Amino acid sequence: MPSPEQVVQAQLEAYNARDLDALLATYAADACSYLYPATLVAQGHAAIRARMAQRFAEPDLHARLLRRVVLGEVVIDDEIVTRNFPEGRGTQAMTMIYRVSDGRIRDASAIMGEMRLDASV
């Protein structure tokens, strides 16, 4: 069985490849996605698929891992995510907190930082 860190790494790689099926394969069927600390934004594969399909439509989408902390079943990633916002291309700092058990992400919480538009915008 893959370690929690391996599961989260596979999720990050699927995210950057915009591979929805590979991304969902890292999540439990009933996984929950939250905006930190406890605002539920998606529960289960169908809801996560719908949410991520919109995100994957962004042509410049890419998450760059800055650092990772692994504490047992909890994996915390600090990232800079390049996005296509309605206002234009830019980046957003994000901290993702994943809880992994039995080789799948059970829940994921996102702490969103400030949106920064590219200087050319």
Phi and psi in radians as a Rosetta constraint file:
Dihedral C 1 N 2 CA 2 C 2 CIRCULARHARMONIC -1.207 0.35
Dihedral N 2 CA 2 C 2 N 3 CIRCULARHARMONIC 2.642 0.35
Dihedral C 2 N 3 CA 3 C 3 CIRCULARHARMONIC -1.274 0.35
Dihedral N 3 CA 3 C 3 N 4 CIRCULARHARMONIC 2.814 0.35
Dihedral C 3 N 4 CA 4 C 4 CIRCULARHARMONIC -0.943 0.35
Dihedral N 4 CA 4 C 4 N 5 CIRCULARHARMONIC -0.709 0.35
Dihedral C 4 N 5 CA 5 C 5 CIRCULARHARMONIC -1.103 0.35
Dihedral N 5 CA 5 C 5 N 6 CIRCULARHARMONIC -0.724 0.35
Dihedral C 5 N 6 CA 6 C 6 CIRCULARHARMONIC -1.119 0.35
Dihedral N 6 CA 6 C 6 N 7 CIRCULARHARMONIC -0.679 0.35
Dihedral C 6 N 7 CA 7 C 7 CIRCULARHARMONIC -1.108 0.35
Dihedral N 7 CA 7 C 7 N 8 CIRCULARHARMONIC -0.817 0.35
Dihedral C 7 N 8 CA 8 C 8 CIRCULARHARMONIC -1.174 0.35
Dihedral N 8 CA 8 C 8 N 9 CIRCULARHARMONIC -0.637 0.35
Dihedral C 8 N 9 CA 9 C 9 CIRCULARHARMONIC -1.112 0.35
Dihedral N 9 CA 9 C 9 N 10 CIRCULARHARMONIC -0.738 0.35
Dihedral C 9 N 10 CA 10 C 10 CIRCULARHARMONIC -1.091 0.35
Dihedral N 10 CA 10 C 10 N 11 CIRCULARHARMONIC -0.659 0.35
Dihedral C 10 N 11 CA 11 C 11 CIRCULARHARMONIC -1.116 0.35
Dihedral N 11 CA 11 C 11 N 12 CIRCULARHARMONIC -0.780 0.35
Dihedral C 11 N 12 CA 12 C 12 CIRCULARHARMONIC -1.083 0.35
Dihedral N 12 CA 12 C 12 N 13 CIRCULARHARMONIC -0.762 0.35
Dihedral C 12 N 13 CA 13 C 13 CIRCULARHARMONIC -1.121 0.35
Dihedral N 13 CA 13 C 13 N 14 CIRCULARHARMONIC -0.710 0.35
Dihedral C 13 N 14 CA 14 C 14 CIRCULARHARMONIC -1.145 0.35
Dihedral N 14 CA 14 C 14 N 15 CIRCULARHARMONIC -0.688 0.35
Dihedral C 14 N 15 CA 15 C 15 CIRCULARHARMONIC -1.034 0.35
Dihedral N 15 CA 15 C 15 N 16 CIRCULARHARMONIC -0.871 0.35
Dihedral C 15 N 16 CA 16 C 16 CIRCULARHARMONIC -1.192 0.35
Dihedral N 16 CA 16 C 16 N 17 CIRCULARHARMONIC -0.462 0.35
Dihedral C 16 N 17 CA 17 C 17 CIRCULARHARMONIC -1.487 0.35
Dihedral N 17 CA 17 C 17 N 18 CIRCULARHARMONIC -0.118 0.35
Dihedral C 17 N 18 CA 18 C 18 CIRCULARHARMONIC 0.972 0.35
Dihedral N 18 CA 18 C 18 N 19 CIRCULARHARMONIC 0.714 0.35
Dihedral C 18 N 19 CA 19 C 19 CIRCULARHARMONIC -1.763 0.35
Dihedral N 19 CA 19 C 19 N 20 CIRCULARHARMONIC 1.652 0.35
Dihedral C 19 N 20 CA 20 C 20 CIRCULARHARMONIC -1.095 0.35
Dihedral N 20 CA 20 C 20 N 21 CIRCULARHARMONIC -0.720 0.35
Dihedral C 20 N 21 CA 21 C 21 CIRCULARHARMONIC -1.149 0.35
Dihedral N 21 CA 21 C 21 N 22 CIRCULARHARMONIC -0.743 0.35
Dihedral C 21 N 22 CA 22 C 22 CIRCULARHARMONIC -1.146 0.35
Dihedral N 22 CA 22 C 22 N 23 CIRCULARHARMONIC -0.657 0.35
Dihedral C 22 N 23 CA 23 C 23 CIRCULARHARMONIC -1.103 0.35
Dihedral N 23 CA 23 C 23 N 24 CIRCULARHARMONIC -0.850 0.35
Dihedral C 23 N 24 CA 24 C 24 CIRCULARHARMONIC -1.106 0.35
Dihedral N 24 CA 24 C 24 N 25 CIRCULARHARMONIC -0.499 0.35
Dihedral C 24 N 25 CA 25 C 25 CIRCULARHARMONIC -1.131 0.35
Dihedral N 25 CA 25 C 25 N 26 CIRCULARHARMONIC -0.325 0.35
Dihedral C 25 N 26 CA 26 C 26 CIRCULARHARMONIC -1.541 0.35
Dihedral N 26 CA 26 C 26 N 27 CIRCULARHARMONIC -0.166 0.35
Dihedral C 26 N 27 CA 27 C 27 CIRCULARHARMONIC -1.827 0.35
Dihedral N 27 CA 27 C 27 N 28 CIRCULARHARMONIC 2.514 0.35
Dihedral C 27 N 28 CA 28 C 28 CIRCULARHARMONIC -1.119 0.35
Dihedral N 28 CA 28 C 28 N 29 CIRCULARHARMONIC 2.657 0.35
Dihedral C 28 N 29 CA 29 C 29 CIRCULARHARMONIC -1.007 0.35
Dihedral N 29 CA 29 C 29 N 30 CIRCULARHARMONIC -0.543 0.35
Dihedral C 29 N 30 CA 30 C 30 CIRCULARHARMONIC -1.901 0.35
Dihedral N 30 CA 30 C 30 N 31 CIRCULARHARMONIC 0.398 0.35
Dihedral C 30 N 31 CA 31 C 31 CIRCULARHARMONIC -1.033 0.35
Dihedral N 31 CA 31 C 31 N 32 CIRCULARHARMONIC 2.655 0.35
Dihedral C 31 N 32 CA 32 C 32 CIRCULARHARMONIC -2.051 0.35
Dihedral N 32 CA 32 C 32 N 33 CIRCULARHARMONIC 2.500 0.35
Dihedral C 32 N 33 CA 33 C 33 CIRCULARHARMONIC -2.074 0.35
Dihedral N 33 CA 33 C 33 N 34 CIRCULARHARMONIC 2.299 0.35
Dihedral C 33 N 34 CA 34 C 34 CIRCULARHARMONIC -2.220 0.35
Dihedral N 34 CA 34 C 34 N 35 CIRCULARHARMONIC 2.647 0.35
Dihedral C 34 N 35 CA 35 C 35 CIRCULARHARMONIC -1.575 0.35
Dihedral N 35 CA 35 C 35 N 36 CIRCULARHARMONIC 2.226 0.35
Dihedral C 35 N 36 CA 36 C 36 CIRCULARHARMONIC -1.010 0.35
Dihedral N 36 CA 36 C 36 N 37 CIRCULARHARMONIC 2.389 0.35
Dihedral C 36 N 37 CA 37 C 37 CIRCULARHARMONIC -1.624 0.35
Dihedral N 37 CA 37 C 37 N 38 CIRCULARHARMONIC -0.429 0.35
Dihedral C 37 N 38 CA 38 C 38 CIRCULARHARMONIC -2.712 0.35
Dihedral N 38 CA 38 C 38 N 39 CIRCULARHARMONIC 0.502 0.35
Dihedral C 38 N 39 CA 39 C 39 CIRCULARHARMONIC -1.587 0.35
Dihedral N 39 CA 39 C 39 N 40 CIRCULARHARMONIC 1.900 0.35
Dihedral C 39 N 40 CA 40 C 40 CIRCULARHARMONIC -1.216 0.35
Dihedral N 40 CA 40 C 40 N 41 CIRCULARHARMONIC 2.201 0.35
Dihedral C 40 N 41 CA 41 C 41 CIRCULARHARMONIC -2.000 0.35
Dihedral N 41 CA 41 C 41 N 42 CIRCULARHARMONIC -0.317 0.35
Dihedral C 41 N 42 CA 42 C 42 CIRCULARHARMONIC -2.835 0.35
Dihedral N 42 CA 42 C 42 N 43 CIRCULARHARMONIC 2.470 0.35
Dihedral C 42 N 43 CA 43 C 43 CIRCULARHARMONIC -2.402 0.35
Dihedral N 43 CA 43 C 43 N 44 CIRCULARHARMONIC 2.183 0.35
Dihedral C 43 N 44 CA 44 C 44 CIRCULARHARMONIC 1.529 0.35
Dihedral N 44 CA 44 C 44 N 45 CIRCULARHARMONIC 2.828 0.35
Dihedral C 44 N 45 CA 45 C 45 CIRCULARHARMONIC -1.031 0.35
Dihedral N 45 CA 45 C 45 N 46 CIRCULARHARMONIC -0.723 0.35
Dihedral C 45 N 46 CA 46 C 46 CIRCULARHARMONIC -1.081 0.35
Dihedral N 46 CA 46 C 46 N 47 CIRCULARHARMONIC -0.781 0.35
Dihedral C 46 N 47 CA 47 C 47 CIRCULARHARMONIC -1.220 0.35
Dihedral N 47 CA 47 C 47 N 48 CIRCULARHARMONIC -0.692 0.35
Dihedral C 47 N 48 CA 48 C 48 CIRCULARHARMONIC -1.147 0.35
Dihedral N 48 CA 48 C 48 N 49 CIRCULARHARMONIC -0.723 0.35
Dihedral C 48 N 49 CA 49 C 49 CIRCULARHARMONIC -1.017 0.35
Dihedral N 49 CA 49 C 49 N 50 CIRCULARHARMONIC -0.834 0.35
Dihedral C 49 N 50 CA 50 C 50 CIRCULARHARMONIC -1.088 0.35
Dihedral N 50 CA 50 C 50 N 51 CIRCULARHARMONIC -0.758 0.35
Dihedral C 50 N 51 CA 51 C 51 CIRCULARHARMONIC -1.143 0.35
Dihedral N 51 CA 51 C 51 N 52 CIRCULARHARMONIC -0.788 0.35
Dihedral C 51 N 52 CA 52 C 52 CIRCULARHARMONIC -1.314 0.35
Dihedral N 52 CA 52 C 52 N 53 CIRCULARHARMONIC -0.508 0.35
Dihedral C 52 N 53 CA 53 C 53 CIRCULARHARMONIC -1.036 0.35
Dihedral N 53 CA 53 C 53 N 54 CIRCULARHARMONIC -0.686 0.35
Dihedral C 53 N 54 CA 54 C 54 CIRCULARHARMONIC -1.119 0.35
Dihedral N 54 CA 54 C 54 N 55 CIRCULARHARMONIC -0.784 0.35
Dihedral C 54 N 55 CA 55 C 55 CIRCULARHARMONIC -1.129 0.35
Dihedral N 55 CA 55 C 55 N 56 CIRCULARHARMONIC -0.713 0.35
Dihedral C 55 N 56 CA 56 C 56 CIRCULARHARMONIC -1.208 0.35
Dihedral N 56 CA 56 C 56 N 57 CIRCULARHARMONIC -0.235 0.35
Dihedral C 56 N 57 CA 57 C 57 CIRCULARHARMONIC -1.297 0.35
Dihedral N 57 CA 57 C 57 N 58 CIRCULARHARMONIC -0.234 0.35
Dihedral C 57 N 58 CA 58 C 58 CIRCULARHARMONIC -1.292 0.35
Dihedral N 58 CA 58 C 58 N 59 CIRCULARHARMONIC 2.129 0.35
Dihedral C 58 N 59 CA 59 C 59 CIRCULARHARMONIC -1.161 0.35
Dihedral N 59 CA 59 C 59 N 60 CIRCULARHARMONIC -0.459 0.35
Dihedral C 59 N 60 CA 60 C 60 CIRCULARHARMONIC -1.789 0.35
Dihedral N 60 CA 60 C 60 N 61 CIRCULARHARMONIC 0.153 0.35
Dihedral C 60 N 61 CA 61 C 61 CIRCULARHARMONIC -0.997 0.35
Dihedral N 61 CA 61 C 61 N 62 CIRCULARHARMONIC 2.217 0.35
Dihedral C 61 N 62 CA 62 C 62 CIRCULARHARMONIC -2.874 0.35
Dihedral N 62 CA 62 C 62 N 63 CIRCULARHARMONIC 2.334 0.35
Dihedral C 62 N 63 CA 63 C 63 CIRCULARHARMONIC -1.875 0.35
Dihedral N 63 CA 63 C 63 N 64 CIRCULARHARMONIC 2.204 0.35
Dihedral C 63 N 64 CA 64 C 64 CIRCULARHARMONIC -1.876 0.35
Dihedral N 64 CA 64 C 64 N 65 CIRCULARHARMONIC 2.066 0.35
Dihedral C 64 N 65 CA 65 C 65 CIRCULARHARMONIC -1.295 0.35
Dihedral N 65 CA 65 C 65 N 66 CIRCULARHARMONIC 2.192 0.35
Dihedral C 65 N 66 CA 66 C 66 CIRCULARHARMONIC -1.645 0.35
Dihedral N 66 CA 66 C 66 N 67 CIRCULARHARMONIC -0.760 0.35
Dihedral C 66 N 67 CA 67 C 67 CIRCULARHARMONIC -2.818 0.35
Dihedral N 67 CA 67 C 67 N 68 CIRCULARHARMONIC 2.728 0.35
Dihedral C 67 N 68 CA 68 C 68 CIRCULARHARMONIC -2.368 0.35
Dihedral N 68 CA 68 C 68 N 69 CIRCULARHARMONIC 2.415 0.35
Dihedral C 68 N 69 CA 69 C 69 CIRCULARHARMONIC -2.129 0.35
Dihedral N 69 CA 69 C 69 N 70 CIRCULARHARMONIC 2.295 0.35
Dihedral C 69 N 70 CA 70 C 70 CIRCULARHARMONIC -2.066 0.35
Dihedral N 70 CA 70 C 70 N 71 CIRCULARHARMONIC 2.129 0.35
Dihedral C 70 N 71 CA 71 C 71 CIRCULARHARMONIC -2.243 0.35
Dihedral N 71 CA 71 C 71 N 72 CIRCULARHARMONIC 1.518 0.35
Dihedral C 71 N 72 CA 72 C 72 CIRCULARHARMONIC 1.113 0.35
Dihedral N 72 CA 72 C 72 N 73 CIRCULARHARMONIC -2.083 0.35
Dihedral C 72 N 73 CA 73 C 73 CIRCULARHARMONIC -1.500 0.35
Dihedral N 73 CA 73 C 73 N 74 CIRCULARHARMONIC -0.028 0.35
Dihedral C 73 N 74 CA 74 C 74 CIRCULARHARMONIC -1.801 0.35
Dihedral N 74 CA 74 C 74 N 75 CIRCULARHARMONIC 2.278 0.35
Dihedral C 74 N 75 CA 75 C 75 CIRCULARHARMONIC -2.160 0.35
Dihedral N 75 CA 75 C 75 N 76 CIRCULARHARMONIC 2.227 0.35
Dihedral C 75 N 76 CA 76 C 76 CIRCULARHARMONIC -2.058 0.35
Dihedral N 76 CA 76 C 76 N 77 CIRCULARHARMONIC 2.111 0.35
Dihedral C 76 N 77 CA 77 C 77 CIRCULARHARMONIC -1.972 0.35
Dihedral N 77 CA 77 C 77 N 78 CIRCULARHARMONIC 2.268 0.35
Dihedral C 77 N 78 CA 78 C 78 CIRCULARHARMONIC -1.732 0.35
Dihedral N 78 CA 78 C 78 N 79 CIRCULARHARMONIC 2.241 0.35
Dihedral C 78 N 79 CA 79 C 79 CIRCULARHARMONIC -2.384 0.35
Dihedral N 79 CA 79 C 79 N 80 CIRCULARHARMONIC 2.776 0.35
Dihedral C 79 N 80 CA 80 C 80 CIRCULARHARMONIC -2.001 0.35
Dihedral N 80 CA 80 C 80 N 81 CIRCULARHARMONIC 2.118 0.35
Dihedral C 80 N 81 CA 81 C 81 CIRCULARHARMONIC -1.912 0.35
Dihedral N 81 CA 81 C 81 N 82 CIRCULARHARMONIC 2.179 0.35
Dihedral C 81 N 82 CA 82 C 82 CIRCULARHARMONIC -1.492 0.35
Dihedral N 82 CA 82 C 82 N 83 CIRCULARHARMONIC 2.272 0.35
Dihedral C 82 N 83 CA 83 C 83 CIRCULARHARMONIC -2.363 0.35
Dihedral N 83 CA 83 C 83 N 84 CIRCULARHARMONIC 2.879 0.35
Dihedral C 83 N 84 CA 84 C 84 CIRCULARHARMONIC -1.929 0.35
Dihedral N 84 CA 84 C 84 N 85 CIRCULARHARMONIC 1.639 0.35
Dihedral C 84 N 85 CA 85 C 85 CIRCULARHARMONIC -1.405 0.35
Dihedral N 85 CA 85 C 85 N 86 CIRCULARHARMONIC 2.806 0.35
Dihedral C 85 N 86 CA 86 C 86 CIRCULARHARMONIC -0.945 0.35
Dihedral N 86 CA 86 C 86 N 87 CIRCULARHARMONIC -0.538 0.35
Dihedral C 86 N 87 CA 87 C 87 CIRCULARHARMONIC -1.427 0.35
Dihedral N 87 CA 87 C 87 N 88 CIRCULARHARMONIC -0.210 0.35
Dihedral C 87 N 88 CA 88 C 88 CIRCULARHARMONIC 2.370 0.35
Dihedral N 88 CA 88 C 88 N 89 CIRCULARHARMONIC -3.130 0.35
Dihedral C 88 N 89 CA 89 C 89 CIRCULARHARMONIC -1.247 0.35
Dihedral N 89 CA 89 C 89 N 90 CIRCULARHARMONIC 2.462 0.35
Dihedral C 89 N 90 CA 90 C 90 CIRCULARHARMONIC -2.982 0.35
Dihedral N 90 CA 90 C 90 N 91 CIRCULARHARMONIC -2.905 0.35
Dihedral C 90 N 91 CA 91 C 91 CIRCULARHARMONIC -2.271 0.35
Dihedral N 91 CA 91 C 91 N 92 CIRCULARHARMONIC 2.824 0.35
Dihedral C 91 N 92 CA 92 C 92 CIRCULARHARMONIC -2.547 0.35
Dihedral N 92 CA 92 C 92 N 93 CIRCULARHARMONIC 2.259 0.35
Dihedral C 92 N 93 CA 93 C 93 CIRCULARHARMONIC -1.292 0.35
Dihedral N 93 CA 93 C 93 N 94 CIRCULARHARMONIC 2.423 0.35
Dihedral C 93 N 94 CA 94 C 94 CIRCULARHARMONIC -2.438 0.35
Dihedral N 94 CA 94 C 94 N 95 CIRCULARHARMONIC 2.481 0.35
Dihedral C 94 N 95 CA 95 C 95 CIRCULARHARMONIC -2.023 0.35
Dihedral N 95 CA 95 C 95 N 96 CIRCULARHARMONIC 2.155 0.35
Dihedral C 95 N 96 CA 96 C 96 CIRCULARHARMONIC -1.907 0.35
Dihedral N 96 CA 96 C 96 N 97 CIRCULARHARMONIC 2.313 0.35
Dihedral C 96 N 97 CA 97 C 97 CIRCULARHARMONIC -2.048 0.35
Dihedral N 97 CA 97 C 97 N 98 CIRCULARHARMONIC 2.006 0.35
Dihedral C 97 N 98 CA 98 C 98 CIRCULARHARMONIC -1.923 0.35
Dihedral N 98 CA 98 C 98 N 99 CIRCULARHARMONIC 2.465 0.35
Dihedral C 98 N 99 CA 99 C 99 CIRCULARHARMONIC -2.017 0.35
Dihedral N 99 CA 99 C 99 N 100 CIRCULARHARMONIC 2.111 0.35
Dihedral C 99 N 100 CA 100 C 100 CIRCULARHARMONIC -2.059 0.35
Dihedral N 100 CA 100 C 100 N 101 CIRCULARHARMONIC 2.300 0.35
Dihedral C 100 N 101 CA 101 C 101 CIRCULARHARMONIC -2.556 0.35
Dihedral N 101 CA 101 C 101 N 102 CIRCULARHARMONIC 2.611 0.35
Dihedral C 101 N 102 CA 102 C 102 CIRCULARHARMONIC 0.914 0.35
Dihedral N 102 CA 102 C 102 N 103 CIRCULARHARMONIC 0.625 0.35
Dihedral C 102 N 103 CA 103 C 103 CIRCULARHARMONIC 1.347 0.35
Dihedral N 103 CA 103 C 103 N 104 CIRCULARHARMONIC 0.248 0.35
Dihedral C 103 N 104 CA 104 C 104 CIRCULARHARMONIC -2.431 0.35
Dihedral N 104 CA 104 C 104 N 105 CIRCULARHARMONIC 2.632 0.35
Dihedral C 104 N 105 CA 105 C 105 CIRCULARHARMONIC -1.284 0.35
Dihedral N 105 CA 105 C 105 N 106 CIRCULARHARMONIC 2.153 0.35
Dihedral C 105 N 106 CA 106 C 106 CIRCULARHARMONIC -1.579 0.35
Dihedral N 106 CA 106 C 106 N 107 CIRCULARHARMONIC -0.687 0.35
Dihedral C 106 N 107 CA 107 C 107 CIRCULARHARMONIC -2.669 0.35
Dihedral N 107 CA 107 C 107 N 108 CIRCULARHARMONIC 2.683 0.35
Dihedral C 107 N 108 CA 108 C 108 CIRCULARHARMONIC -2.394 0.35
Dihedral N 108 CA 108 C 108 N 109 CIRCULARHARMONIC 2.313 0.35
Dihedral C 108 N 109 CA 109 C 109 CIRCULARHARMONIC -2.113 0.35
Dihedral N 109 CA 109 C 109 N 110 CIRCULARHARMONIC 2.350 0.35
Dihedral C 109 N 110 CA 110 C 110 CIRCULARHARMONIC -1.932 0.35
Dihedral N 110 CA 110 C 110 N 111 CIRCULARHARMONIC 2.262 0.35
Dihedral C 110 N 111 CA 111 C 111 CIRCULARHARMONIC -1.883 0.35
Dihedral N 111 CA 111 C 111 N 112 CIRCULARHARMONIC 2.031 0.35
Dihedral C 111 N 112 CA 112 C 112 CIRCULARHARMONIC -1.680 0.35
Dihedral N 112 CA 112 C 112 N 113 CIRCULARHARMONIC 2.271 0.35
Dihedral C 112 N 113 CA 113 C 113 CIRCULARHARMONIC -1.579 0.35
Dihedral N 113 CA 113 C 113 N 114 CIRCULARHARMONIC -2.972 0.35
Dihedral C 113 N 114 CA 114 C 114 CIRCULARHARMONIC -1.220 0.35
Dihedral N 114 CA 114 C 114 N 115 CIRCULARHARMONIC 2.451 0.35
Dihedral C 114 N 115 CA 115 C 115 CIRCULARHARMONIC -1.405 0.35
Dihedral N 115 CA 115 C 115 N 116 CIRCULARHARMONIC 2.332 0.35
Dihedral C 115 N 116 CA 116 C 116 CIRCULARHARMONIC -2.190 0.35
Dihedral N 116 CA 116 C 116 N 117 CIRCULARHARMONIC 2.085 0.35
Dihedral C 116 N 117 CA 117 C 117 CIRCULARHARMONIC -1.386 0.35
Dihedral N 117 CA 117 C 117 N 118 CIRCULARHARMONIC 2.591 0.35
Dihedral C 117 N 118 CA 118 C 118 CIRCULARHARMONIC -1.033 0.35
Dihedral N 118 CA 118 C 118 N 119 CIRCULARHARMONIC 2.599 0.35
Dihedral C 118 N 119 CA 119 C 119 CIRCULARHARMONIC -1.077 0.35
Dihedral N 119 CA 119 C 119 N 120 CIRCULARHARMONIC -0.475 0.35
Dihedral C 119 N 120 CA 120 C 120 CIRCULARHARMONIC -1.304 0.35
Dihedral N 120 CA 120 C 120 N 121 CIRCULARHARMONIC -0.174 0.35
